[in-house]
Amino acid sequence: MLIIANGPSALKEKLGDRIDQFNAIGRINNYTTNNFEKFIGSKTNIWFNGANQRLKTRQRIPKKTIILVPYEILCRKESILSEKIPKKLNLNKKQYTLVKKEKMKEYE
């Protein structure tokens, strides 16, 4: 698996063809590949996001969406998030995985 971040360093080398050879490619939050394919490839299997306020709804949804919300926020808003996320991201509950708060505490 390869995770491609959104920083300017991703555009320093034209690695798009090599990147697209990986079986699983994850991208983060409001990623875009349009006009950057030579640098970062075009393939995306997994969309990692935090369901944050500035997150944009995607026109094409990757096969898998993994949502990582900080532990403190999950503790306060877990029940609200389970209702808001599908509406905000235009996904049904079977199209994404919300990482459980116990796991997020462990990760943080």
Secondary structure, DSSP 8 states (H G I E B T S, - for coil): -EEE--SGGGGSS--HHHHTTSS-EEEETT---TT-HHHH-S--SEEEE---TT----SS--SEEEE---HHHHHHHHHHHHHHHHHHHT--GGG-EE--HHHHHHH-
